[in-house]
Each structure stands twice: as structure tokens, then as C-alpha cells.
Amino acid sequence: MDAPRPLEFTSQDLSSIEQYRLRRQTSVLVILFTDIKGFTELTERRGERYALDLLKHHDEILVGTIEEGGAGLVIKHIGDSVMAVFSEPSTAVERALSIQEKIAAFNGAHPELEDIRVRIGLHMGQVAVENQTQLDLFGRHVNRASRVEGLADEGQIFLTYPVFDSARGWLQSEGASRLAWKLHGSYILKGIPEPVAIYEVVDARQRAPAAPRTGRRKSSLLPLWLGIAILIAGAALAFAVMQIQRTEVWFVNWPSEPTIVDQKTDLVLGGEPSQEARKSLTRFSMGRHVLHQNIHWQVKNYMEIDVKRGKNTFRPGFTANFLPSLERRLDYEPGQESVEGQEEFSYMLYDKDNRRLDNKAVINITIKGTKDRSNRDLMSFTCAWKVVLNGETISADQLILTGRESSEDSQDKTIVLHEDALHYWYLHYFVSRWSAQLDVGAAYIEYKDK
């Protein structure tokens, strides 16, 4: 999976994560993210059936290694990628090394097959507050693990500093002298505001560490002209703020996720990220303001603040806002000829004038499969949907899709059903052989063409 789609977590995924966390009595989880390098090209070159057979061997090795003895838990398979969690960083690193060792052994034992080339990324962080797993925290750490994995090449295991720091000390105390650890420097990762230090762990008997071939490394020195320009700009900004600002706004324990003020302005904080309290360099007028963070194409965090004259201090108090989404899948078999679902959703939006708009939506989906009487290989799927937003039907229709049991071809398409200035509604369908899946939901309008 060379360009993974944004991850969506079902209620079952979140329940599995929460149960694992509670069983392990921890608020911190290590997230392991993998994928197969060149899997898309392999599928196009050798065909879907060959690729799926190879993927089956891959999944057996990874799932067995991760979950052996209940040490880790596989949360999702996303195409050729696997996402799993561990409670102990040393165990996560050991299992990652074991995966690479077993994959190499499998490749050597099966010269008739294409090599499986796996890359792995590991990151850890706090996912629970007040003993409750929070989706926004977990999603941020998953995103970081995925980005770190994307820097790795086949056979490599890349780590962020928290995993490296915890795992190395423990594994060294256990006498793992065969391991080599390497800091490759700090890299700029998409969607992550601050540079991330990338470490690698290898079995020194098998290979040597190697710096990422892709990615943009942060330079340790600024050009002289740029440093002077930053100093001048900073001095000018500080002077302007002192001259015209009548309010002083401080943020305490503020998260690193980029924050937008009043739908249009980036929140810029002074000081260092490690400081507990940081003064806002973004000007705030007196009155109500809306802060938001773009977490996902269907998720934003919102927080309203009231700024008064003089010094104001704010702590994180965001509310996660999830846009509606309903998915149903029919795997046709005798006695299972149809599937349907209906769900109600409440969510909020803010317009350009910071007015809060409360919305209620109802989504209804039905999928019915009918075998062709004249052709036993052919299946017809009637996919119907209806979306009612604030009492008004904004989309109601159906599609007739076909699938063939003997064919490896699939249908995968997204259709825009309705849009306004703030969000749009989409329909995504996927048909393969005698299986059909329908997903109807809403997404923020700024993601429409991405």
C-alpha cells in the first residue's frame, strides 16, 4: 500500500483497543504499522489472485508473531498493511525483529514465489485520559506510526524516540548484544508540525542500519540570511503586538496538533514546545472565538473560548466532532441475500462567521443480491440509499451493480451526492465477485478534491 487512505476506526476496533488497554492496565500503547513494499506494482504485474495468495502467507506470519502469547493485538488490516498495538515497547521491538526474521526465512524457503518485502514503523504515546481511550489521541499516534513506517525500506524497522528510549534500555539489560541502534536524524513528516527523530533497530548479524532513502531531513543550521530575516520579523511582530494588542492570551499544556482560530488563522505560540505555558503570538480581540483542529476528513476538534481584556489563560477543552458515516457489506450466500442498516446522527458545524449549526441526519442503506437465472456465475446487486438531513431528503436513489464469481475484476468508486459550503455527502461502493459494500457519509468540504 504505497499511498494509504486515512484510517477509519469502527466501534469494534475501538472496543478491541479499550479491552486490550484495560487488560494490560496502561494508558500508553505502542503502535506498530507495516506494509509490503511494491505490493500495488506486484498486483498489477502478477494479478490479484497471485497477490492475495502471497498476502495470505504474509498475514499468517505477522498475526501469529504479533499475537503469540497475547503480547500484542492486531487491530486492522488495510490492504497489505497491518496495524497492531502493544503495551510494552521492548516486546513490540522484539516482535518487529521476529517478523523481519521470519519473512526473510519464508522468502528463502520459497524461491518459486516473489519475495515479501515488509517495512515497519513504531511509535508510542498516551491514548487514554481519565481511564478512557480517546479517539483523537489514538488517531494522532497511529498517523505518526504510519508516517514513520513510510520512510522505511524493505526489511527495515524505524522507531520514534519514545520507543527507542524505552526498548533499548530494557533489551540491552536482557543481553541483546546482537542488536544495533542508529539515529538517522530528524525528518519532516506530512501532517506533523514538528520534526520527528527517526531511529532504526537491526539484527547486526543480518544487515546494517541505513538512512531513509526518501523524506526531507531537517537541516541543523539555518542560512545566515534566513536567521537574520527571522530575527527581524520576530522583532517587528513583537513590537506590533505590544503596540496594538489589548489582550494577552496564554495556552497551558497545549497539544502539538495545528490549531486554527476563527476558521482562518493559524494559532502561533511563543516559547518552546516543552514549556508548560506559552503566550499566543496570534492576536485575539475581546470576545468569543472558535478554535478547531483538523484531525481527519470526517473528524474535527472544536473549542470555544471567551477572551477578556488583560491576561487570559486557557487549557485544552476540545470536543471531537464526528461527521456521519454508515457502511454495510453483503457477502452473498444462500440464506444471506440482503443486508440493510439505518442510523441517526447528531453533529455540529461552524460557518465562516463562527455560528454553530447543529444538525441531525438519518442514513438508510439496503443491499440485495439476485442470482442471474440464465448465468449462474453472474450476481446482480441492488444498492439503495436515502439520506435525510434536518428533516429534508437530500439524496435517495439506487444503483444496480454486477459481480462475477469467476472474475478477479472489482468495481471501486466514490460519488458526490450533495454538497454545501461546509461539507459534502458521498457514496462509495465496492464490488468483488459475489460481495458488495456500500458506504454513505459526510466529509468536510476542504477535503473534497484531495
N, C-alpha and C positions, 0 to 999 in steps of 0.2 A: 504494500500500500504506500505508494510514493507521495500522495497528497491526501492525507486523511481528512474526512469531513469532521466538523465539530461534533463532539460526543454528546449523546443524549442518554440520560440515566432514567431507567424505568423505576417504578415503585419497588419492583422486585430486586433490582440492582441495589437500591438504597437500603432495603431491608437486609440484604445479604451483608453489605458493608457494616451496618449497625450491629448486627448479630455477631459478626466476627470481632468487631472492636470491643464490644461488651464482654465477649468470651475471653478476650486477651487482656481486658482491664486496662485499656490505654486510650488516650486522646490523640496520639500521634501514630500515623501509619506511613510505611514505606510503600511507594507506588512503583511498580515495575511495568515498563511499557516495551513491547517488542514489535518488530515487523520483519518480513522477509524481503531482503534487498532484491529488486528486479522482478518481483512477482507479477506485476502487470505485464511486463515485456514477455515473461515466460508464458503467461496465459495466452497472449496474442500469438506467440510463436508455436506453442505445442498444443493449444486447445484447452477449453475449460475442463473437460473430463480429466485430462492428464494432470492439470494444475490442482484440481480438487483432490485427486488421489494422493498427490505429493503433500498437499496441505493436511490431509488426514494423518499421515506419518508425523508431520510437524506438530500437530495438536496433541497427539498421544505422548510425544516426548515432553512437551512443555507442561501440559496439565499434570502429568504424572510426577514430574520433577518438582513443580511448584507446590502441589497439594500433598505430597508424600508426608505422612505423619501429622497432617493437619497444620503444617507450618505456615503455609500461605493459602490464599484463596483467589481463584480466577474469577473476576467479576464480569468481563465481557470479551467476546471475540468480535473484532471489527474487521471483516475480510480476512486478510492474512496477519492482522495484528492481534496481540493478546495483552489485556490489561489485568494486573493482579495486585494484591496488597499483602503486606507482611507487617507483623508487629515489631520485628527485630531487624535492624539494619544488617547485622552480621549474617543472619540467616538469609536475608534477601540476596546479599552478595554471594554467599556460598551457593545458593540455588542458581543464580545467574551464571556463575562459573561452571556449574554442573551442566546447565543447559548447553553451553557452548561446547563442552567436552563431549556430551552425548550426541549432539548434532554432528560434530566432526567424526565421531566413531560411526554414526549411521551413514554419512557420506562415503567413508572409506569402505564400508561393508556392502555398499550398493553402487558399484561403478556403472551399472546399467541405467541409473537414474540421474537426473540433473541434481547438482549439489543444492542443498538447502542452505541459504546464506542468511543467518539471523543477526540482527543488531539489537542492542538492549540499552535502555536508559533507566536510571533510578533516581528518585527524588523522595524526600520525606518532609513531613510537616504536620502541624496540628490541624485536625479536621473536626474536632468536637469542642463546643463551648457549653459549659454548664451541663456536661454529660449528655449532650445531644449532637449527633453528627449534622453538620451544616453543609448543604449542597454547594454553596458558593465557595467555601473554604476548600472542600474536596475537589471541586472543579478546577480551581486555580492550581492546585498541586498536580492534578492529572495533566493539565496543559503544560506545566513546566517539565514533567517527566517525558511527555511526548516530544517536546521541542529538543530536549537533551538527547533523546534516542535518535532524532532525525539527523543529528550531527555525526553519529557513529557510522562506521563502515562495517562490512560483514565480519563477524567474529568478535567485534568489539563490545565492551561494556563501559559506558560512560556514567559518571556519578556527579551529583551536586555535592557541595561541601558538607552539608549535614550528614549525608550517608557515608561519605569518605571518612569524616572525623570519628563517627561512632563505630563504623565497621573495622577500620584499620587497627585501632587500639585493641579491640576485642580479638580479632583474628591473629594479630601478632602475639598476643598473650597466649593464644592457643597453639602457637608454634608453626604458623603457616608461612614458613620461610620461602616457599616456592612462589609466593605472590609478589608481584611488582606493582607499585603505585606511582602514578605520574600526574602532575598538574600541567595541563596544556594551556593555561591562561584563561582570561575572561572573554566571553563571547556575547555578542548582541543577538538576542533571540526574538523572533517576531512575537508581538503581543506582550512582551515582558519589559517593563520600563528600565530596569537596572541591568547592567552586565552580569552574567552568570559565570562563576568559576567552574570550569569543566575538568574533572579528574577521570583517570582511567585506571582500572584494575585488570591485570592479566595474570595468567599462569605462565611464569617466566620460562617454564620448560617447553612451552608450545609456541610462544610468539613474544615480540617486544611491543611496548606501547607505541602508538602512532598518533600524531596530532590530527584533528579533523581536517578532511580534505575540502569541506565546504564550510560555509558560515563566515561571519565577519568578526574578526577578533578586535577587541578594544585596544586601541593604542595606549601605551603607558605614558606618553608625553604629548602635550598639546603643541601645535605650531606656535611660534612666538607671536605672530600677528593675531592668531585666534585668541591666545591668552590675553593679549592687550585689549582686543575688542570686547572680550567677556568682562574684563575689569571695568572698562569704560561704560559698557551697557549696564552693568550691575550698579555702578555708582550713580548713573543717570536715573535708573529705575528707583533706587533707594531715595534719591533726592525728591523725585516726583511724588513718591508715596508719602513722604513726610510732609510735603507741601499741601497736598490736596485731600489726603485721606483723613476723615474724621473718626473712623472706626479702626479698631485693632483686633484682628481675628487670629486666634491660636487654635491649632488642632493637636490633640493628645492621642498618642498610640495610633496614629493614622495608618491604614493599610497601604501597601505599595501599589495597589491597583490604581491605574489612572482615573482621576475624578473630574467630572465635567460640572461646571457651575452654570445654572440657569440655561441649560440646553446648548450653550455656545462657547464657553470659555474654559480652558484648562485650569485646574487648580494647581498653582505653583507654590511650593513651600520652601522657606529658607532653612538654613542649618543643614545638618547631616541626617540621612535616613535613620541612623542609630539613635538619634535624640528622641526622648520621650515626648517633649512638647516642641512644636515647630510653628513659627509665625507664617501666616499667609502673605505671600507677595502679590497675590491676586487681590485686586481692590473689591471690597464689599461695601455697598451702600447700606444704609439702615433699612431694616425691613425684612420681609420673608424672601428666602432663597431656596431653590431646589438643587440638590446635589445628586448626581447619578453616576453609576459605573457600568460600563458595557461588559457584561460577563460572557454573553453568548447571544446568538442571533435570536433566541427566544427568551432570554433572561437579562434583566437589568436590576441593579440595586438602587433604591431611592431613599433619600433622606431630606427632610425639610428642616431648615434652621431659621431662627429669627435673630437678626443681628441688631444690636443696640449700640448707641453711642458709647465710645470708650472701649475698654478691653472686653472681648468675648472669648470664651473657651468652649470648644466642642469636642466630644468624644464620638467614636463610631456608633451609629444607631441606625444602620441601613435596614431596609425591608426588601427582601428578594421578591421580585415581581415576575411571575411565570406566565407567558402567553399560552393560549390553549393549544392542545395537540392531542389527537386521538388516532390510534393505529389498530388495525385488525388484519389478521392473516388467515387465509383458508388454505390448508393442505388437504386437497380433496381425496376422499376415500369413501367407500360405501358406508352410509350412516352419518357421514360428516360432509353434507353437500352445501352447507351455508354457514355463515357466521355474521353476527351483527353486533353493534355496540352503540350506546348513546351515553353522553356525559355532559354535565353542566359545568361551566367555568365562570369564575369571577376574577377580573383583573383590572388594573388601572393603567392609564396613560397620562402623560403631561403634554399639553400643547406648547407652542412657541412662547406663549405668554405666561407659562408656569401654572396654568389652570389644570387641576386634577380632574380627569374624566374617568368615572367608574363605569365599567362595562360588564355585561352578562352575556354569555354565549352558550349555545347548545349545539353540539355536533352529533350527527347521526350517520352511521356507516353500515351498509349491508353489502356482503359479497355472496353471490350464489353461483355454484358451479353446475354446468349441464354438459353431459357427455353427448357427443355427436353420434346419432344413431347409425349413420352411414359410414362413419370413420371412427373406430374405437380408440385411435391414437389422439384424437382431437378433443380438446376441452374448451368450452365457452364459459367465460366468467362475466356475469352481470354485476358491475360495481356501481352502487348508488350511494349518494351522499346528500346531506342537507345541512346548511349552516344558518342558524338564526342568531342575529346579533342585536341585542337590546330590543327584542320583540319583532324585528324585521328580518325576513328571509333574504339573505344576500347571495346565496348560491344553493341551487338544488338541481341535480341532474344525474345522469348515469352514463357509464361507458360500457361497451361490450368489448372485452379483450379475449384473446385466444392463446392457448398454450398447447404444445405437443409433448407427449411423454417421451418420445424418441429424440427430441431435438435438444441441443445444447444452447440454442439461442435464447436470449432473455430480452424482456422489454423493461426499460427503466426510464421514467420521465417525470418531470415536475411541471405543473401547470399553475399559473396565477389565476385565482378565481375572482378576487376582489381586492381593491386597494384604496387607501385614503392617504392623507398627508402624514400619518403616524405609523401605520402598519399595513401589511398586506396578508391576504389569506391564500394558501396554496393547497394543491392536491398533488401528492406524489404516489405513483403506482409502480409496482414491480411484479412482473410475471415470469415464472420459470417453470417449464414443464407443467405439472398439474398443481401448481401453487401460485396464489395471488396475494399480494399485500397492498393495502391502501392506507395512506397516512394523510389526514386532513388537519391543518393547523394554521396558526398565525405566526408571523415573524416581523421584527422591526423593519421599517421601510428602508433604513440605510443599508440593510444587507441584501436588498432585492437584486442587485446586479452583481453581487460578489459570488 
